[in-house]
Amino acid sequence: MLYKIRLATENDAQVVHDIYGAYVPLDYVTFTVDNPNVESYRQKIVDTLEKYPFLLAENEDGKVLGYVYGSALRPHDAYQWNVEWTIVLAPDAPKRQGIASALYKEFVRILAKQGYRYIYGVLVDTNEASIGFHKSLGFLEVGHFENAGYKLGKWRGIRWMVKQIGSLEGELHKPLKLSEVIDDQGDEPY
Ligand SMILES: CC(C)(COP(=O)(O)OP(=O)(O)OC[C@H]1O[C@@H](n2cnc3c(N)ncnc32)[C@H](O)[C@@H]1OP(=O)(O)O)[C@@H](O)C(=O)NCCC(=O)NCCS
């Protein structure tokens, strides 16, 4: 299948809302119980693009197949070289065709250019597809927190998985803003 990967814009808020919303009623993908409104997704896209890539995979007809974005692992300054990621394909997007892996590859390429060192996935512990996907990318499980959340009448656990994406050696600088490595057309003149 032909598709391209591009930066999200705030105009993608509706489709991002709808794709995530399809998983909110399920018990194995997310601990979100009520899907936030479209405006909050618009704000999330705008805020994310300050510091992290927010990328979409889109087919030839312009249909969004899935997306990936980064967020802060923890709010304190010393954590700033870490990224927590979220990656989701649309329910009707083809699976096991490498789309999520392609999103990951481009996402990490940009993060590394910005100077981030580690990427973390926080998965519901029964999400076999996501666990298999993270393992295939070389993530290691570093924590299993049982009964971390309560959803749909049951206590449920999460797994933390991590992968190093940048060297700890050499000169340390704060991670660059996204606009310092890529412009809003997705070009990289810098
Ligand atoms: C998890 C998800 C992102 C994987 O997307 P995808 O495009 O199908 O993944 P890829 O084709 O890039 O898969 C790469 C590798 O990951 C592993 N993998 C992917 N899906 C898997 C599954 N259902 N079971 C086991 N391993 C799986 C495989 O090793 C696969 O390689 P292979 O197909 O050659 O065996 C997708 O299934 C999805 O969006 N699921 C619903 C939302 C979700 O769970 N998101 C993650 C929240 S943490």
The ligand as an SDF file (V2000), in Angstrom:
LIG
                    3D

 48 50  0  0  0  0  0  0  0  0999 V2000
    0.2290   -2.0520   17.6680 C   0  0  0  0  0  0  0  0  0  0  0  0
    0.1090   -1.4390   16.2690 C   0  0  0  0  0  0  0  0  0  0  0  0
    0.5190    0.0340   16.3570 C   0  0  0  0  0  0  0  0  0  0  0  0
    1.0430   -2.1920   15.2990 C   0  0  0  0  0  0  0  0  0  0  0  0
    0.9250   -1.5840   14.0030 O   0  0  0  0  0  0  0  0  0  0  0  0
    1.3190   -2.3550   12.6420 P   0  0  0  0  0  0  0  0  0  0  0  0
    1.4570   -1.3740   11.5270 O   0  0  0  0  0  0  0  0  0  0  0  0
    0.3880   -3.4790   12.4280 O   0  0  0  0  0  0  0  0  0  0  0  0
    2.7580   -2.9260   13.0200 O   0  0  0  0  0  0  0  0  0  0  0  0
    3.9250   -3.3650   12.0010 P   0  0  0  0  0  0  0  0  0  0  0  0
    3.3020   -3.9250   10.7450 O   0  0  0  0  0  0  0  0  0  0  0  0
    4.8970   -2.2540   11.8370 O   0  0  0  0  0  0  0  0  0  0  0  0
    4.5730   -4.5720   12.8320 O   0  0  0  0  0  0  0  0  0  0  0  0
    5.9550   -4.7070   13.0750 C   0  0  0  0  0  0  0  0  0  0  0  0
    6.1490   -5.9110   13.9570 C   0  0  0  0  0  0  0  0  0  0  0  0
    5.4790   -5.7260   15.2250 O   0  0  0  0  0  0  0  0  0  0  0  0
    5.0010   -7.0000   15.7180 C   0  0  0  0  0  0  0  0  0  0  0  0
    3.5460   -7.0020   15.7500 N   0  0  0  0  0  0  0  0  0  0  0  0
    2.6860   -6.1400   15.1390 C   0  0  0  0  0  0  0  0  0  0  0  0
    1.4050   -6.4930   15.3760 N   0  0  0  0  0  0  0  0  0  0  0  0
    1.4500   -7.5910   16.1630 C   0  0  0  0  0  0  0  0  0  0  0  0
    0.4480   -8.4360   16.7260 C   0  0  0  0  0  0  0  0  0  0  0  0
   -0.8750   -8.2150   16.5190 N   0  0  0  0  0  0  0  0  0  0  0  0
    0.8430   -9.4660   17.4990 N   0  0  0  0  0  0  0  0  0  0  0  0
    2.1670   -9.7170   17.7080 C   0  0  0  0  0  0  0  0  0  0  0  0
    3.1730   -8.9740   17.1770 N   0  0  0  0  0  0  0  0  0  0  0  0
    2.8080   -7.9250   16.4130 C   0  0  0  0  0  0  0  0  0  0  0  0
    5.4830   -8.0270   14.7030 C   0  0  0  0  0  0  0  0  0  0  0  0
    6.7780   -8.4850   15.0820 O   0  0  0  0  0  0  0  0  0  0  0  0
    5.5520   -7.2030   13.4270 C   0  0  0  0  0  0  0  0  0  0  0  0
    6.3970   -7.7430   12.4290 O   0  0  0  0  0  0  0  0  0  0  0  0
    5.8100   -8.9260   11.4530 P   0  0  0  0  0  0  0  0  0  0  0  0
    4.4570   -8.4870   10.9850 O   0  0  0  0  0  0  0  0  0  0  0  0
    6.8180   -8.9890   10.3420 O   0  0  0  0  0  0  0  0  0  0  0  0
    5.7510  -10.1700   12.2750 O   0  0  0  0  0  0  0  0  0  0  0  0
   -1.3410   -1.5700   15.7200 C   0  0  0  0  0  0  0  0  0  0  0  0
   -1.7550   -2.9210   15.8190 O   0  0  0  0  0  0  0  0  0  0  0  0
   -2.3590   -0.7110   16.4430 C   0  0  0  0  0  0  0  0  0  0  0  0
   -2.4900    0.4780   16.1760 O   0  0  0  0  0  0  0  0  0  0  0  0
   -3.1260   -1.2970   17.3600 N   0  0  0  0  0  0  0  0  0  0  0  0
   -4.2000   -0.6050   18.0450 C   0  0  0  0  0  0  0  0  0  0  0  0
   -3.7380    0.5820   18.8850 C   0  0  0  0  0  0  0  0  0  0  0  0
   -2.6200    0.2110   19.8480 C   0  0  0  0  0  0  0  0  0  0  0  0
   -2.6630   -0.8010   20.5110 O   0  0  0  0  0  0  0  0  0  0  0  0
   -1.6100    1.0800   19.8940 N   0  0  0  0  0  0  0  0  0  0  0  0
   -0.4990    0.9350   20.8090 C   0  0  0  0  0  0  0  0  0  0  0  0
   -0.8690    1.5060   22.1230 C   0  0  0  0  0  0  0  0  0  0  0  0
    0.5060    1.4020   23.2600 S   0  0  0  0  0  0  0  0  0  0  0  0
  1  2  1  0
  2  3  1  0
  2  4  1  0
  2 36  1  0
  4  5  1  0
  5  6  1  0
  6  7  2  0
  6  8  1  0
  6  9  1  0
  9 10  1  0
 10 11  2  0
 10 12  1  0
 10 13  1  0
 13 14  1  0
 14 15  1  0
 15 16  1  0
 15 30  1  0
 16 17  1  0
 17 18  1  0
 17 28  1  0
 18 19  1  0
 18 27  1  0
 19 20  2  0
 20 21  1  0
 21 22  1  0
 21 27  2  0
 22 23  1  0
 22 24  2  0
 24 25  1  0
 25 26  2  0
 26 27  1  0
 28 29  1  0
 28 30  1  0
 30 31  1  0
 31 32  1  0
 32 33  2  0
 32 34  1  0
 32 35  1  0
 36 37  1  0
 36 38  1  0
 38 39  2  0
 38 40  1  0
 40 41  1  0
 41 42  1  0
 42 43  1  0
 43 44  2  0
 43 45  1  0
 45 46  1  0
 46 47  1  0
 47 48  1  0
M  END
$$$$
